[in-house]
Amino acid sequence: MNRESNRVWVDQSFDETDWAEKELVGCRFVRCRFQGADWREAETRGCVFEGCDFRHVKLNGSQHQGTAFLNSSFSFANLYVTRWVECKMTGSTFEEANLAGITLAGGDWSYTLLRHHSFKGCDLRGVSFQEADLTECDLRDTDLQEANLTYTLLSGAQLKGADLHGAELEGVDLVHLDLTDVRIDWFQAVSFARAHGLKVE
C-alpha cells in the first residue's frame, strides 16, 4: 500500500485522481477538491480534511480511524461498507450519498446533514449526532445507546425497535415521534410523559 505521512495540502485540486489503497497518516488537507476521485480501500489515520469536496468520490471499502472531515461535502459519494472509527465529521454533508453497509464506531457526527438515509439495524452506540439533521432517516432496530441526540432533527424518522437507553435527548421533539417498540430508560420515560403534558409525581 502506498503511504503518505505528515504532509499538508492547501487549495489543491485532485479531481478524478487515484487514491485507491493509499494509506494516509497524519496528513492535512485544507479546501482541497477530490471530485470523482477513486478512494476505494484507502485508509486514513489521524488525518484532517477541512472544507474539502468529496462529491462523487468512490470511497467503497475505505477505513478511517481518528480522522477529522470538517465541513466537507460527500454529496453523491459512494461510502459502501466504509468504516469510521472515532472520526470527527462536524458540519459535513451527505446528500444522495450511498451509505449502505457503513460502520460507525463512536465519533462526532454533530451538525452533519444525513437526512433520508437508512441506518436500519446499525450499531450507533456512543456516537454524537448533536444538532445533526436526521430528518426522515430509517433508524429501525438501531442501537443508539448512550448516543448524543441533543437537538437532533428527527422529524419523520422511523425509530421502531430502536434502543435509546442512556441516549441524550434534550431538545428532541418527542411529541411528534412514533416511538412504537422503542426501548427507553426510566429517566427518558419521565421526560416523554412530561412532553405529553402528564404530571409525574
Secondary structure, 3 states (H helix, E strand, C coil): CCEEECCEEECCECCCCECCCCEEECCEEECCECCCCECCCCEEECCEEECCECCCCECCCCEEECCEEECCECCCCECCCCEEECCECCCCECCCCECCCCEEECCECCCCECCCCECCCCECCCCECCCCECCCCECCCCECCCCECCCCECCCCECCCCECCCCECCCCCCCCCCCCCCECCHHHHHHHHHHCCCCCC
